[in-house]
Amino acid sequence: MDIALARQFASFVGALLILIAYAGHQLRWIDARSAGSNILNAIGSAILATLLAILSRSGSWCWKRTVISVYPLLRPRPE
């Protein structure tokens, strides 16, 4: 597989994961505060941020989205 095609496919997958989380929330399939929504957002934005870093482009918005999505997964849960 050509490296440019692999990057294009990876960026498509990353954007698709973010879109699935957004559409799931809008259609009330996924709660926006659920672990599933945060995992989809975190993985999708991490893929995009990594690709942007490899291509020497600013991917700061992707890293910020990744951190915002991962934080709820790592914070302590009240008992």
C-alpha positions in Angstrom: 0.0 0.0 0.0 1.3 3.4 -0.9 2.2 5.6 2.1 0.0 8.5 0.9 -2.9 6.2 0.5 -2.3 4.7 4.0 -2.3 8.3 5.5 -5.5 9.1 3.6 -7.2 6.0 4.9 -6.0 6.7 8.5 -7.3 10.2 8.4 -10.6 9.0 7.0 -10.9 6.5 9.9 -10.0 9.2 12.5 -12.6 11.6 11.1 -15.2 8.8 10.9 -14.7 7.9 14.5 -15.3 11.5 15.6 -18.3 11.7 13.3 -19.8 8.5 14.7 -19.5 9.9 18.2 -21.1 13.2 17.2 -23.9 11.5 15.2 -24.5 9.0 18.0 -25.0 11.9 20.4 -27.3 13.8 18.0 -29.4 10.8 17.3 -29.4 9.8 21.0 -27.7 6.5 20.4 -24.8 7.5 22.6 -24.7 9.6 25.7 -22.2 12.4 25.2 -20.7 11.8 28.7 -20.4 8.0 28.2 -17.1 6.2 28.0 -18.0 5.0 24.5 -18.4 8.6 23.2 -15.1 9.7 24.9 -13.2 6.7 23.5 -14.4 7.3 20.0 -13.5 11.0 20.2 -10.1 10.2 21.8 -9.1 7.6 19.3 -10.3 9.6 16.3 -8.6 12.8 17.4 -5.4 11.0 18.4 -5.2 9.5 14.9 -5.6 12.9 13.3 -3.2 14.6 15.6 -0.5 12.0 15.0 -0.9 12.3 11.2 -0.7 16.1 11.4 2.4 15.8 13.6 4.0 13.4 11.1 3.2 15.8 8.3 4.7 18.8 10.3 1.4 20.6 10.4 -0.2 22.1 13.5 -2.4 19.5 15.1 -2.9 21.3 18.4 -6.7 21.3 18.2 -6.6 17.5 17.8 -4.4 17.0 20.8 -6.7 19.3 22.8 -9.7 17.2 21.8 -7.8 14.0 22.7 -7.0 15.3 26.2 -10.6 16.6 26.7 -11.9 13.2 25.7 -9.5 11.1 27.8 -9.8 13.2 31.0 -13.3 11.8 31.9 -12.0 8.3 31.4 -9.1 8.7 33.8 -10.7 10.8 36.6 -11.7 9.1 39.8 -15.4 8.1 39.9 -17.4 8.9 43.0 -18.4 5.8 45.0 
